[in-house]
């Protein structure tokens, strides 16, 4: 049987309600109760919610007052990122017992390529189950996993049997799975793209597959080519242990909304100082400067400018930020400001860490997945 895509054995491990679960792990009094990591004040925002809280509709990025309205019994605890990093490091050590090809996406999720692994075991499904078992026994936390032939499919699969479950999409089931998948469940298809696809009559993977590459690129630009390939199970992206940093940012949420550009520049001065310190610490510089503005009604706006040269000095960053700030009139008072630097000077540092060719796409026997 031939498959129109490279065959690898990829696992996506996603910790269940990670921040909230760590808090419940460390404080037994919080277990089994609706919990939100973040602030419950009028300026507060939910960073993470336990599954007990999610039953009431509480979600990350939701305002504290809205979350409390949905769940009056909701308990708020402040985030402890140092602790989350500590636990994340312990989880990563478990991953490394099975493969060196580990690509962290954040503190609570990562891709693993186990096509060739340290224990010489052929089944990625059993490896994923063993990893989840190890995390539970050693760290007392639950993890979910997705297993398939590429990163996209593994990511989608890990969400299917959450929490504390896993899903395998073996090579021979990939096409049928993708054709039956709702378009809103395609990883990377956000609300705006989803609604646009709906208007074009695309509701499932099968609908997407029926569209020509020309049609998709006409309506979605470069992303159209990605959608054309992904619905056919084609993705060349490899698991890279050393993910190159694409950007660096700092931001602040204010206790009270700001409506004066003078006050905004004062806050941006402090944010630019933090950005400069981080750039210097990592020996980085960038060409693209982006100003992030979140208004009092929670709408978000970004303004960017790409320079002809790399910058890391605060004065040069702030000069561009000031230009972006006064680029157009504010539509409302502001609750958050941020500065990010991208188009960094580290592009040449990335090394190919996973250059082995995937197994032949002409597979005659069913793989042990």
Secondary structure, DSSP 8 states (H G I E B T S, - for coil): -B-SS-B--EEEEEETTHHHHHHHHH-GGGTTS-EEEE--STT-BEEEE-HHHHTTT--TT-BHHHHHHH-TT-EEE---HHHHHHHHHHHHHHHHTT-S-EEEEETTEEEEE-SS-TT--S-HHHHHHHHHHHHHHHH---EEEEEESSHHHHHHHHTTT-SS-EEE--GGGHHHHHHHSBGGGSTT--HHHHHHHHHTT--BHHHHHTS-HHHHHHHHTHHHHHHHHHTTT-------SS----EEEEEEEEEEEE--HHHHHHHHHHHHHHHHHHHHHTT--EEEEEEEEEETT--EEEEEEEEEEEE--HHHHHHHHHHHHTTS--SS-EEEEEEEEEEETTGGG---------B-SB--S----
